[in-house]
Amino acid sequence: MTIVLILAAVVLVTAVIIVFNRLIRLRNACSTAWSDIDVQLKRRHDLVRNVVEVVRGYTDFERTTLENVTKARAQAAEALDSGDPGPRGPS
């Protein structure tokens, strides 16, 4: 009878140890998953900042292009009004 009680106690202690270790492993996995999410959010924040800078640079390029096109269109309209064909292309 005492052997059965000792065996049951050993089985119970072993089961408690296994459950405890599994809970610790799950807690660590959860912590790792949350830290991975933090890393991804920081990376996304940095990428958004880079995209904003690229868009600002492209906006400057577009502004210059639009100003040049507007000037060329105004010169063309002025040349048509005055009857002057303006400079000719390569012959």
N, C-alpha and C positions, 0 to 999 in steps of 0.2 A: 504494500500500500504506500509506503513512503517513497519507494522508487517511482511510482506513478505520479505522486505529487511533485517530486523533484523534477521529473521529466516534463510535467505540465508547466512548472515554473520556468524551466529552461526554454521551452517552446514559447511561452508568453513573453519572456524577456527578449528572445530573438525576434519575435514578431514586432515588439515595440521598437527595437533598434532598427529593424528594416523600415518600418513606417516613418520613424524619425529621420532616417537618412534620406528617404524618398522626399519627405517634405522639405528638407534642406536643399536637395537637388532642384526641386521645383521652384523654391524661392530664388535660388541663384539663376535659374533659367529665366525667370520673370525679370529679375534685375538686369540681366544681360539684354533681354529684349527691349526694355525701356531705354537702356543706354544706346542701343542701336537706333532707336527712334530719334533720340536726341541728336545723334550724329547726323542722321539724314536731314533733320530739320535745320541744323546749322549749315549743312552743305547747300540745301535749297536756298537758305537766306543769302549765302554768299553768291550763288548763281543768279539770284534775282538782282542783287546789287550790280553784278557784271552786265547783265542784260540792260539794265537802266543806263549804264555808262555807254554801252554800244549804241543804244537808241539815241542818246544825246549826241554822240559823234555823227551818226547818220543824219540826224536832224540838221546839223550844221552843213553837211554836204548837200542835203536837199535844198536848204535855204539858198546856198550859193548857186546851185544849179537853177533854181527858179528865178533868182535875180538875173542871172545871165540870159536865160530864155526871155524874160520880160524885156530886158534891154535890147536884145536882138529883134524881138517882135516890134518894139517901138521904133527902132531904126528902120526896119523894113516898111512899116506903115508910113513913116516920115519920107522915105525914099519914094514910095508909091505916090504920095501926095505931091511931092515936088517934081516928079517925073524923072528924077535922077536914078539910074539903075544901080548905082553904087559900084563897089569894086567887083570885078569879075573873077571867077575862079581861074584855075590854071588852064592855059590854052593848049 
